[in-house]
C-alpha cells in the first residue's frame, strides 16, 4: 500500500507509527504493543517541536 511499510516476523500484536509530516506508516510486530505505543507517545510529547 502507498506510504505504508512494515516488518512482520510473527503473528500477534503490532505497533504502527505514523509520521505527522507526510502520513507515512510503519508497522512492526512486537510483544505488548500497548506499552510500546505508550512509550513512543511519551517520548514524542517530551521532544521539542521542530519546524
trRosetta pair geometry for C-beta under 8 A, 3 or more apart (Angstrom, degrees):
i j d omega theta_ij theta_ji phi_ij phi_ji
1 4 4.3 11 81 43 103 127
3 22 7.1 -148 -135 134 120 97
3 23 5.9 14 171 104 149 89
3 24 4.7 -129 -168 -108 85 64
3 25 6.5 72 133 15 83 78
4 24 7.3 -178 -76 -162 38 63
4 25 4.7 -5 -113 65 79 102
4 26 7.7 173 -157 -80 51 35
4 27 7.5 14 -172 -4 95 104
5 24 7.9 -1 13 -179 93 104
5 25 7.6 167 30 92 53 61
5 26 5.6 -12 72 -113 83 75
5 27 7.7 -167 102 27 39 72
6 14 7.3 8 -156 -167 132 139
6 16 8.0 -41 -100 -108 116 80
6 26 6.2 152 -91 -168 57 53
6 27 3.6 -14 -112 63 122 87
6 28 6.3 -170 -161 -67 78 47
7 26 7.9 18 0 179 87 94
7 27 7.4 -165 33 97 53 58
7 28 4.6 9 59 -114 97 87
7 29 7.2 -117 105 17 69 76
8 14 7.0 -34 -104 -100 91 131
8 27 7.2 12 -64 110 93 105
8 28 7.6 -158 -73 -138 48 38
8 29 5.2 81 -135 -23 59 115
9 29 5.6 -138 40 55 73 123
10 29 5.4 -166 56 124 72 154
11 29 7.5 -166 175 -133 4 147
12 29 5.8 94 69 -163 89 112
12 31 7.6 -11 137 -95 145 52
13 29 6.8 124 86 -152 47 69
13 30 6.4 -57 100 70 97 62
13 31 7.1 87 55 -136 118 21
13 32 7.0 108 74 -38 156 6
13 33 3.8 -146 158 -12 119 118
13 34 7.8 -70 -161 -17 149 72
14 27 4.9 29 160 -179 129 105
14 28 6.3 166 -156 83 85 26
14 29 4.8 -52 -95 -92 83 56
14 30 6.9 102 -131 17 36 73
14 33 6.0 35 79 -98 16 144
15 27 6.8 165 83 -150 44 57
15 28 5.6 -14 56 60 92 80
15 29 8.0 153 13 -113 71 12
15 30 5.2 8 -11 20 111 127
15 33 4.7 -172 -68 -143 73 93
15 36 4.8 -73 -85 104 142 134
15 37 5.9 -172 -133 -63 97 82
15 40 7.6 120 -174 -5 131 144
16 25 5.7 -2 -175 -171 101 111
16 26 7.2 163 -152 82 54 38
16 27 4.5 -19 -98 -96 79 88
17 25 6.9 157 79 -152 46 58
17 26 5.1 -12 56 59 97 89
17 27 7.7 179 17 -80 65 39
17 40 6.7 -106 -104 176 109 161
18 23 6.5 -19 -172 -154 101 47
18 24 7.2 166 -151 85 55 39
18 25 4.9 -21 -97 -97 75 84
19 22 5.7 11 97 47 122 76
19 23 6.6 -56 72 0 78 8
19 24 4.7 18 28 52 119 86
19 25 7.6 -141 9 -71 74 38
20 23 7.9 16 -156 -70 17 48
30 33 5.5 124 69 -86 98 72
30 36 5.3 42 103 -31 153 160
32 35 4.4 4 146 24 115 115
32 36 6.4 131 105 -18 75 89
33 36 5.4 -57 -146 41 38 114
33 37 6.1 40 155 -22 70 105
34 37 5.8 -54 -147 35 28 110
34 38 6.4 29 154 -19 63 106
35 38 5.6 -52 -147 35 33 113
35 39 6.4 36 153 -20 65 104
36 39 5.8 -54 -151 34 31 112
36 40 6.5 26 155 -14 65 106
37 40 5.9 -56 -147 40 32 108
37 41 6.2 32 155 -19 66 108
38 41 5.8 -56 -145 38 29 112
38 42 6.3 31 155 -21 64 106
39 42 5.8 -56 -149 35 29 111
39 43 6.4 25 155 -14 64 107
40 43 5.8 -56 -146 40 32 110
40 44 6.2 34 155 -22 66 107
41 44 5.6 -54 -145 36 31 113
41 45 6.5 33 155 -22 63 104
42 45 5.8 -54 -151 32 31 112
42 46 6.7 25 153 -15 63 108
43 46 5.8 -60 -151 38 34 110
43 47 6.5 42 152 -34 66 103
44 47 5.7 -47 -149 20 34 117
